Amino acid sequence: MEHIFDSNEEGSSSSRTVVLQGCAGTGKTAVVHKFMFDWAAGVVTPGRFDYLIYVNCREISPIANLSAADLITNTFQDINRPILDIFLIYPEKILFILDGFPELQDPVGDQEEDLSVHPQERKPVEILLYSFVRKKLFPESSLLITARPTAMKKLHSLLKQPIQIEILWFTDTEKRAYLLSQFSGANTAMKVFYGLRENEDLDIMSSLPIVSWMICNVLQPKGDGDGTLLRSLQTMTDVYLFYFSKCLKTLTGISVWEGQSCLWSLCSLAAEGLQNHQVLFAVSDLRRHGIGVCDTNCTFLSRFLKKAAGAVNVYTFLHFSFQEFLTAVFYALKNDNSWMCSYQVGKMWQEIFQQYGKGFSSLMIQFLFGLLHKGKGKTVETTFGRRVSPGLREELLKWTEEEIKDKYSRLQIEPMDLFHCLYEIQEEEYAKRIIDDLQSIILLQPTYTKMDILAMAFCVKSSHNHLSVSLKCQHLLGFEEEERASAFMPPALTINKSFQLCSLPVSRLHFLCQALCNPYCKIKDLRLIFCHLTASCGRDLSSVFETNHYLTDLEFVKNTLEDSGMKLLCEGLKHPNCVLQTLRLYRCLISSASCGALAAVLSTNKWLTELEFSETKLEASALKLLCEGLKHPNCKLQKLKLCASLLPEGSEIVCKYLAAVLICNPHLTELDLSENPLGDVGVKYLCVGLRHSNCKVEKLDLSTCHLTDASCVELASFLQVSQTLKELFMFANVLGDTGVQHLCKGLQHTKGVIENLVLSECSLSAACCKPLAQVLSSTRSLTRLLLINNKIEDMGLKLLCEGLKQPDCQLKDLALWTCHLTGACCQDLCNVLYTNEHLRDLDLSDNALGDEGMQVLCEGLKRPCCKLQTLWLAGCHLTDACCGALASVLNRNENLTLLDLSGNDLKDFGVQVLCDALIHPICKLQTFYIDTDHLHEDTFRKMEVLKMSKPGIIW
């Protein structure tokens, strides 16, 4: 914190926006207060700021209209000088601190014109604070904002280039020091410390300062008698219940019944306050909920309420999470059966979820799940004097399951928020039902904590479906290198591995890997992106492969395992139980040593069929080692992808190594060498292997490989002998017409079985179209031809159409995007559609066809023999004038399912004509792309009517 507002390299103290992020109870407010004290003492940012304005966003009345001047004058009431004038003269010397800003709801009007720009202008609180964040007020000043992780997406949409800081949880050392400060004797403190270590879940949760504070606050002075109870605490709900129940058990001066009554009054106060975005309560608020003024001075209430700073007879909860917890208790115990009417239940939950979190992100919602766990009913009843509402648990679980399945749900459902809710309720069978409804789980937050990974692991373990899981983050927080692996390592691992392996620090993926080791876990696809993996991660993943019989796909992006971690990973890949089929390495650091370990895997693993290196720079020596494994008789690899992975100085020699692999390995069917500087010489070496009788390659990708027409001579000789090649990608190579003519000679050979030919961006003209037409008319296997971004022109297309009209032509997919075509070519295409019954996909985007050309083309589209299913016409210079012809196609053509008209000048009239056609029963169109930014309201209404008539259509 002491350097976040330092001057930049040029010495300028420009304004900055800093976001201090941390989940509930990490101490964001405490850190801000410490920063303020240190600033006042001249310890941090000396000379940088003259004034700090602290705003507790929760404590500002949401119904008030305030100005920036009001905030400033309220902060500096004891200064007699015209303080606002000083602020206006030196705004760069001001720091505004917005504590808890994202807790506010989105303002009703958050458009630019609604925001405040004048310090004296009074606005609703939300608008005023948004004006600060959007730098409309005092743009030269600096901002320090505190936020929970769930609010970061909203904040990022408002801020420009913020500096983001994550508050770390207690390390073990800090937790130990904190406990020592809370107990009078060191032995007592250490007894509690090691008691927490006995419960893995609680040990993680107690790294949150608020949790450690609650545990210390309610334990006996000697720390005795609660060891068994501490070991039973698994969730945050357990911890808060533990705190409130212990407070009730230590009552003095009032009866248990009075204590329970007081707690219920707090629940209703908390719920009303949270619903109204209110955290400050006047005496009248307390009285309305049955809490007298005299009660506020009792020891019992002082454990939950406190007087608000700087206010007389105004109270607030000790911590905002207390208000969230008690609100959850209120809804769990509200025994009003009328709210459980069947049709109202869904509406009730919809309102609660939108009110308190717009999904599952609210801590209150997570507490509500936790309170409805079957085993907590007795503790809740004993503590609050009321039973959990009958049927509430089943209704919540049923509603949640339906909401997850609803593709049109208005809730913002983030997987990690859902995981925390499922973790709180701790019912594996229910978690299994919810998780199994998902097709994939994508987690893309910048940071995750141990608690996040714990919740994720619980849900992953519960999955009995074949899911794909993607975990992308910059940091996994709370995993200190000082921790030893043996602290949490399952006994079997600590016995079977060497001492050196056991002495590795706890892996960032430890909990996730434990879940993957569960025999019921059926996760099939795991992607780890930017996770800063260490060697210990390789060890834990290795243990997964030794036990898991379902994980078949593993992908690393920016892997940092290094050699030691990769070697440990490979030990698991060599295990007889390993069933991994696909290993992908994107932008990873792979050395010769790692390739040697992978080569050993290839020579032993009978399941691994796909190995991919993308943008992973490999030295020639590393490829040589890898190729030794690929040549081994036991290697069953079928797909090898080395996209953008070869260095220029070693590319040619690598092609020799790969040629040797093609000669030895009859299983290899796909070879991707795209975006490598192979050059013509490299391809010449490669073709030695490709022409060999043992070579069974079916798919060859040489896109962007610096090839010319000389390479086509070699490839043509390969095509003449190949009986297996089905797909050839030559995208973005300067082949020219001569090169394609050479390729066509090879393609016309009787042994050819080519199905997919990609010649996009190959510097082609009309001259290459005649040999291509001959291929189309003679090669019955060719079903896909891509000629995107070549100067084919109308004459070239005319030649191609001669081949397309031949009875032996089986082409289904033709892409002519950006081929310099005009409306003059449409008659030739129309003639093709008259006779060709095989063409299914036609892409004519970014060609100046115009309305007249489109009207001609529509004549072919209306013919019964036309079986076209997808038609791409984006940016084809079309207007409303052609919409009548297109509408007539839609009224007759029963095959067309996709029509792309985006990037054209269609107005309301044309779109409405098309909508009238789309609503026709015979029209089978499912996907319809148009630009809607400029359309009027009556057109949108017609589109809505169409959507109601055909709900499956996609715009």
Secondary structure, 3 states (H helix, E strand, C coil): CCCCCCCCCCCCCCCCEEEEECCCCCCHHHHHHHHHHHHHCCCCCCCCCCEEEEEEHHHCCCCCEECHHHHHHHHCCCCCCCHHHHHHHCHHHEEEEEECHHHCCCCCCCCHHHCCCCCCCCEEHHHHHHHHHCCCCCCCCEEEEEECHHHHHHHHHHCCCCEEEECCCCCHHHHHHHHHHHCCCHHHHHHHHHHHHCCHHHHHHCCCHHHHHHHHHHCCCCCCCCHHHHHCCCCHHHHHHHHHHHHHHCCCCCCHHHHHHHHHHHHHHHHHHHHCCCCCEEHHHHHHCCCCCHHHHCCCHHHCEEECCCCCCEEEECCHHHHHHHHHHHHHHCCCHHHHCHHHHHHHHHHHHHHHCCECCCHHHHHHHHHCCHHHHHHHHHHHCCCCCCCHHHHHHHHHHHHHHCCCCCCECCHHHHHHHHHHHCCHHHHHHHHCCCCEEEECCCEECHHHHHHHHHHHHHCCCCCEEEEECCEECCCCCCCCHHHCCCHHHHHHCCHHHHCCCCCCCHHHHHHHCCCCCCCCEEEEECCCCCHHHHHHHHHHHHHCCCCCEEEEECCCCHHHHHHHHHHHHCCCCCCCCEEEEECCCCCHHHHHHHHHHHCCCCCCCEEEEECCCECHHHHHHHHHHHCCCCCCCCEEECCCCECHHHHHHHHHHHHHHHHHCCCCCEEECCCCCCHHHHHHHHHHHHCCCCCCCCEEECCCCCCCHHHHHHHHHHHHHCCCCCEEECCCCCCHHHHHHHHHHHHCCCCCCCCEEECCCCCCEHHHHHHHHHHHHHCCCCCEEECCCCECHHHHHHHHHHHHCCCCCCCCEEECCCCCCEHHHHHHHHHHHHHCCCCCEEECCCCECHHHHHHHHHHHHCCCCCCCCEEECCCCCCEHHHHHHHHHHHHHCCCCCEEECCCCECCHHHHHHHHHHHCCCCCCCCEEECCCCCCCHHHHHHHHHHHHHCCCCEC
